[in-house]
Amino acid sequence: MHDRVLKYWLIAPALLVIAGTLLYPLVSGLWYSLHEWKLSDSPALGPFVGLGNYVVAVSDDPDLLNSGRVTLIFTVLSVVCTLSVAMGLAVLLSGNGRLEVNARTLLVIPFAMSPALVGVSWRFLLNPEFGGFSALIGALVPGLKGASFLADPTLAMAALILCDVWHSAPYFMLMFIGALASLPQETVEAAQVDGASRIRLFFEIVLPQLKPVLAIAVLLKIIFSLKVLDQVITLTNGGPGTSTETLAHFIYQTAFRWYDVGYAAATAYLLAACMAVFAAIYFQLITERRPA
């Protein structure tokens, strides 16, 4: 009996930490979302409005609608570009030679950097006067020479997507390299014997076998893209105008610039609900793939 009780005492500190850092913010945030609370008016919790904040968010807020559109564009393009680049790098660097190993090691460095530092670095690199990336892009595309990437809505979105791809592609590259290493070689060797080209071999033999891993990667990247915030703040700060204001940045601005805590909590829960749907699908996939 003593041992059965002891194990609960041993995990009690961890449970308290989880309750304090996860459960309490979730419950308090939900409670705030049911109230009208603007810190600029009063530090005390405002009147109870029920689902009023949620109704305004989904039916009568053009700024939130714009942020949703920006987030959708960013998520789709980021997922497609990141996974395409990651898959290409995985195919090129899946060997065990010294060149492949060293290249993989160097490519992991961007992912090891904090997202905020990545955004600051890209802001300097895209500076039209002394930025290295700005000069390189201007040399490759003469029409963009001297362009102010962060002052144009289209170029700012492109810069934000490129920054995100540069940061997250190495993670998915390693995931795909592991998946390629686990593929049965018999099918690949049989296709090579039959004279299949490398392109046909990849699209007809390798890629179909990677569909389960690719599905998990897509879901993970969608979740990562929906909650992106650090790069937005440090690279574009949602601008120019609101052309790169994602939902996460809109929530941040609402809470910490306009001090509308109740409405920010409601929109945060709407975003969390969207992410929870993809998270549930993700856990379902990994549970199905888990060996019995």
RODOPA-897312 format. One record per residue (C-alpha): residue number from 1; x, y negated, z negated. Coordinates in nm, 2 decimals, decimal comma. Layout:
# RODOPA-897312
> n:px:py:pz
> NUM:X:Y:Z
...
//
This chain:
# RODOPA-897312
> n:px:py:pz
> 1:0,00:0,00:0,00
> 2:0,29:-0,23:-0,08
> 3:0,44:-0,19:0,26
> 4:0,11:-0,25:0,43
> 5:0,07:-0,58:0,25
> 6:0,44:-0,68:0,29
> 7:0,42:-0,69:0,67
> 8:0,15:-0,96:0,66
> 9:0,36:-1,17:0,41
> 10:0,65:-1,14:0,65
> 11:0,47:-1,28:0,95
> 12:0,28:-1,54:0,74
> 13:0,54:-1,82:0,80
> 14:0,52:-1,76:1,18
> 15:0,14:-1,77:1,17
> 16:0,14:-2,09:0,97
> 17:0,38:-2,25:1,23
> 18:0,15:-2,14:1,51
> 19:-0,16:-2,27:1,33
> 20:0,01:-2,60:1,27
> 21:0,16:-2,65:1,62
> 22:-0,11:-2,49:1,84
> 23:-0,44:-2,43:1,67
> 24:-0,46:-2,76:1,48
> 25:-0,39:-2,98:1,79
> 26:-0,64:-2,78:2,00
> 27:-0,92:-2,81:1,75
> 28:-0,85:-3,17:1,66
> 29:-0,82:-3,26:2,03
> 30:-1,16:-3,10:2,10
> 31:-1,31:-3,29:1,81
> 32:-1,16:-3,62:1,94
> 33:-1,30:-3,55:2,29
> 34:-1,65:-3,56:2,14
> 35:-1,61:-3,91:2,01
> 36:-1,56:-4,26:2,15
> 37:-1,22:-4,36:2,01
> 38:-1,02:-4,65:2,14
> 39:-0,71:-4,72:1,92
> 40:-0,71:-5,08:2,06
> 41:-1,04:-5,14:1,89
> 42:-1,00:-4,94:1,57
> 43:-0,76:-4,69:1,41
> 44:-1,06:-4,50:1,27
> 45:-1,24:-4,22:1,47
> 46:-1,53:-4,37:1,67
> 47:-1,89:-4,27:1,70
> 48:-1,99:-3,92:1,80
> 49:-2,09:-3,91:2,17
> 50:-2,11:-3,53:2,23
> 51:-2,04:-3,45:2,59
> 52:-2,05:-3,81:2,70
> 53:-1,68:-3,83:2,78
> 54:-1,70:-3,52:2,99
> 55:-2,00:-3,64:3,18
> 56:-1,82:-3,97:3,27
> 57:-1,51:-3,78:3,37
> 58:-1,69:-3,55:3,61
> 59:-1,94:-3,79:3,75
> 60:-1,84:-4,16:3,72
> 61:-1,46:-4,21:3,72
> 62:-1,30:-4,29:4,06
> 63:-0,96:-4,31:3,90
> 64:-0,99:-3,96:3,77
> 65:-1,11:-3,84:4,11
> 66:-0,81:-4,00:4,27
> 67:-0,58:-3,83:4,03
> 68:-0,75:-3,50:4,10
> 69:-0,70:-3,55:4,48
> 70:-0,33:-3,64:4,42
> 71:-0,28:-3,34:4,20
> 72:-0,44:-3,11:4,46
> 73:-0,22:-3,24:4,74
> 74:0,09:-3,22:4,52
> 75:0,00:-2,87:4,40
> 76:-0,06:-2,72:4,75
> 77:0,25:-2,87:4,91
> 78:0,47:-2,80:4,61
> 79:0,36:-2,43:4,59
> 80:0,41:-2,38:4,96
> 81:0,74:-2,55:4,99
> 82:0,89:-2,41:4,66
> 83:0,80:-2,05:4,73
> 84:0,91:-2,08:5,10
> 85:1,25:-2,22:5,00
> 86:1,28:-1,97:4,71
> 87:1,20:-1,67:4,94
> 88:1,45:-1,79:5,20
> 89:1,73:-1,83:4,94
> 90:1,64:-1,49:4,79
> 91:1,68:-1,32:5,13
> 92:2,01:-1,50:5,20
> 93:2,16:-1,45:4,85
> 94:2,03:-1,11:4,75
> 95:2,37:-0,94:4,80
> 96:2,63:-0,87:4,54
> 97:2,92:-1,03:4,71
> 98:3,13:-1,30:4,54
> 99:2,98:-1,57:4,77
> 100:2,62:-1,47:4,69
> 101:2,69:-1,45:4,31
> 102:2,86:-1,79:4,30
> 103:2,59:-1,95:4,51
> 104:2,32:-1,81:4,28
> 105:2,50:-1,94:3,98
> 106:2,53:-2,29:4,12
> 107:2,17:-2,30:4,24
> 108:2,04:-2,22:3,89
> 109:2,19:-2,55:3,76
> 110:1,89:-2,76:3,87
> 111:1,64:-2,54:3,69
> 112:1,85:-2,56:3,37
> 113:1,82:-2,94:3,37
> 114:1,53:-3,10:3,18
> 115:1,25:-3,22:3,41
> 116:1,29:-3,58:3,28
> 117:1,66:-3,58:3,37
> 118:1,58:-3,44:3,71
> 119:1,34:-3,73:3,77
> 120:1,59:-3,99:3,66
> 121:1,86:-3,83:3,87
> 122:1,64:-3,83:4,18
> 123:1,55:-4,19:4,12
> 124:1,92:-4,29:4,15
> 125:1,98:-4,05:4,44
> 126:1,69:-4,20:4,64
> 127:1,79:-4,56:4,58
> 128:1,81:-4,73:4,93
> 129:2,12:-4,92:4,84
> 130:2,36:-4,66:4,69
> 131:2,16:-4,34:4,66
> 132:2,34:-4,03:4,80
> 133:2,02:-3,85:4,92
> 134:1,89:-4,18:5,07
> 135:2,20:-4,21:5,28
> 136:2,19:-3,84:5,38
> 137:1,83:-3,85:5,48
> 138:1,89:-4,18:5,67
> 139:2,18:-4,01:5,86
> 140:1,96:-3,71:5,95
> 141:1,65:-3,91:6,03
> 142:1,75:-4,25:6,17
> 143:1,40:-4,39:6,13
> 144:1,43:-4,35:5,75
> 145:1,76:-4,53:5,72
> 146:1,74:-4,78:5,44
> 147:1,38:-4,69:5,36
> 148:1,26:-4,75:5,01
> 149:1,12:-4,40:4,93
> 150:0,96:-4,50:4,61
> 151:0,78:-4,80:4,75
> 152:0,58:-4,62:5,02
> 153:0,29:-4,40:4,91
> 154:0,36:-4,12:5,16
> 155:0,74:-4,12:5,10
> 156:0,69:-4,14:4,73
> 157:0,48:-3,83:4,73
> 158:0,73:-3,65:4,96
> 159:1,01:-3,75:4,72
> 160:0,81:-3,62:4,42
> 161:0,75:-3,29:4,60
> 162:1,12:-3,25:4,70
> 163:1,22:-3,33:4,35
> 164:0,99:-3,06:4,22
> 165:1,11:-2,81:4,48
> 166:1,47:-2,87:4,40
> 167:1,40:-2,82:4,03
> 168:1,18:-2,51:4,04
> 169:1,29:-2,31:4,35
> 170:1,59:-2,15:4,18
> 171:1,36:-1,99:3,92
> 172:1,14:-1,83:4,18
> 173:1,45:-1,74:4,39
> 174:1,57:-1,52:4,10
> 175:1,23:-1,37:4,07
> 176:1,23:-1,28:4,44
> 177:1,58:-1,15:4,43
> 178:1,48:-0,91:4,15
> 179:1,18:-0,80:4,35
> 180:1,39:-0,74:4,66
> 181:1,63:-0,53:4,46
> 182:1,34:-0,30:4,34
> 183:1,20:-0,23:4,69
> 184:1,24:0,13:4,81
> 185:1,52:0,13:5,07
> 186:1,38:0,43:5,26
> 187:1,12:0,22:5,44
> 188:1,37:-0,05:5,53
> 189:1,63:0,20:5,66
> 190:1,36:0,38:5,86
> 191:1,26:0,05:6,03
> 192:1,62:-0,03:6,10
> 193:1,67:0,31:6,26
> 194:1,36:0,24:6,48
> 195:1,53:-0,08:6,60
> 196:1,32:-0,34:6,42
> 197:1,47:-0,69:6,43
> 198:1,55:-0,87:6,10
> 199:1,25:-1,10:6,15
> 200:1,01:-0,81:6,22
> 201:1,16:-0,61:5,93
> 202:1,10:-0,90:5,69
> 203:0,74:-0,98:5,79
> 204:0,62:-0,63:5,85
> 205:0,81:-0,42:5,59
> 206:0,95:-0,64:5,32
> 207:0,69:-0,91:5,28
> 208:0,39:-0,68:5,25
> 209:0,56:-0,49:4,96
> 210:0,63:-0,82:4,79
> 211:0,26:-0,93:4,78
> 212:0,21:-0,84:4,41
> 213:0,52:-1,04:4,30
> 214:0,43:-1,32:4,54
> 215:0,08:-1,34:4,39
> 216:0,22:-1,38:4,04
> 217:0,47:-1,64:4,17
> 218:0,19:-1,84:4,33
> 219:-0,02:-1,84:4,01
> 220:0,28:-1,95:3,80
> 221:0,37:-2,23:4,04
> 222:0,02:-2,35:4,04
> 223:0,02:-2,37:3,66
> 224:0,35:-2,55:3,66
> 225:0,24:-2,80:3,93
> 226:-0,09:-2,88:3,75
> 227:0,09:-2,99:3,44
> 228:0,38:-3,17:3,59
> 229:0,44:-3,50:3,40
> 230:0,81:-3,56:3,33
> 231:0,92:-3,61:3,69
> 232:0,62:-3,83:3,76
> 233:0,70:-4,06:3,47
> 234:1,07:-4,09:3,54
> 235:1,06:-4,09:3,92
> 236:0,75:-4,27:4,04
> 237:0,55:-4,35:3,72
> 238:0,24:-4,28:3,93
> 239:0,32:-4,54:4,19
> 240:0,32:-4,71:4,42
> 241:-0,02:-4,80:4,29
> 242:-0,18:-4,47:4,20
> 243:-0,06:-4,28:4,50
> 244:0,14:-4,03:4,29
> 245:-0,07:-4,04:3,97
> 246:-0,14:-3,67:3,89
> 247:-0,40:-3,56:3,63
> 248:-0,14:-3,51:3,36
> 249:0,00:-3,87:3,42
> 250:-0,36:-4,01:3,42
> 251:-0,42:-3,84:3,08
> 252:-0,09:-3,98:2,95
> 253:-0,17:-4,33:3,07
> 254:-0,52:-4,32:2,93
> 255:-0,40:-4,21:2,59
> 256:-0,08:-4,40:2,54
> 257:-0,12:-4,71:2,76
> 258:-0,49:-4,78:2,74
> 259:-0,53:-4,61:2,39
> 260:-0,86:-4,44:2,49
> 261:-0,79:-4,13:2,29
> 262:-1,14:-3,98:2,31
> 263:-1,16:-4,00:2,69
> 264:-0,80:-3,88:2,73
> 265:-0,88:-3,57:2,51
> 266:-1,18:-3,49:2,72
> 267:-0,99:-3,51:3,05
> 268:-0,70:-3,31:2,90
> 269:-0,95:-3,03:2,81
> 270:-1,08:-3,04:3,17
> 271:-0,73:-2,99:3,30
> 272:-0,66:-2,72:3,04
> 273:-0,98:-2,54:3,16
> 274:-0,85:-2,54:3,52
> 275:-0,51:-2,41:3,40
> 276:-0,68:-2,14:3,18
> 277:-0,86:-2,00:3,49
> 278:-0,53:-1,95:3,67
> 279:-0,36:-1,82:3,35
> 280:-0,64:-1,56:3,31
> 281:-0,58:-1,44:3,66
> 282:-0,21:-1,43:3,60
> 283:-0,24:-1,22:3,29
> 284:-0,48:-0,99:3,47
> 285:-0,23:-0,93:3,74
> 286:0,06:-0,86:3,51
> 287:-0,15:-0,63:3,30
> 288:-0,25:-0,43:3,61
> 289:0,12:-0,40:3,71
> 290:0,23:-0,30:3,36
> 291:0,32:0,07:3,35
> 292:0,11:0,29:3,13
//
